[in-house]
Every structure is written in C-alpha cells, then in structure tokens.
Amino acid sequence: MRLPVMLHFAWVLTVGFLLLHLAGGRDCVGVLSGTREGGVASLALGLAYTLSWFSVVLLAPPLLLAGLARLALQRRASRQQALFSSV
C-alpha cells in the first residue's frame, strides 16, 4: 500500500526546512528586517528560511493529519474488502 501524497509533501517540507536550518538560514533572517548587514546571498537564504519555516508550521501539520487519516481509511477499506471477499 502506497503512502498518500500528502505525507510525502509534509516530509519534503520538513526536510527542506532542516537543510536550510543546517545551512545557517536562521542567522540570515535578520537581513529581512534590516538589523543585519548582508548581501544578496544572505537575503535569499533568510527569505528561503522564513518561507520554509512558515510552510513547516502552517502547512505540514494539516498535511500530516490528512495523510494519516487517508492512510487509516485506506487500510480500513482494504480490510473490509478482504473480509467481504472471503465470505
């Protein structure tokens, strides 16, 4: 049985955020408010980190819950189908 696409998408968002965090994106967020000096690379990394953070906080939890609910419903349906096909 395949995992729902929503679970894969939530996983990709989370891994992307972790990679940006490991790359030092959190330190570059101050560039967006003008409290730190930095070049275009710092601005891009800070913006990418901020967007990634919002996506992990706002999008990943509903995607995870919806994907787990769909997986549970698929398993339930396959069990019922197996039960009715054996009768």
Secondary structure, DSSP 4 states (H G I P E B T S, - for coil): -PPPHHHHHHHHHHHHHHHHHHTTGGGGTHHHHTSS---HHHHHHHHHHHHHHHHHHHTHHHHHHHHHHHHHHHHHHHHHHHHHHH-
